[in-house]
């Protein structure tokens, strides 16, 4: 079984040397292989993360 590893948008931006907004746009355009969109529940409801 393959273990999936996730990183946040800010982590990806820092790692790639681009803005968080650019990472978000690349994800929206399916230009990052293996990307998964997650919904993370917190105490204030749900928020969207990548």
Secondary structure, 3 states (H helix, E strand, C coil): CCCCCCCCHHHHHHHHCCCHHHHHHHHHCCCCCCCCCEEEEECCEEEEEC
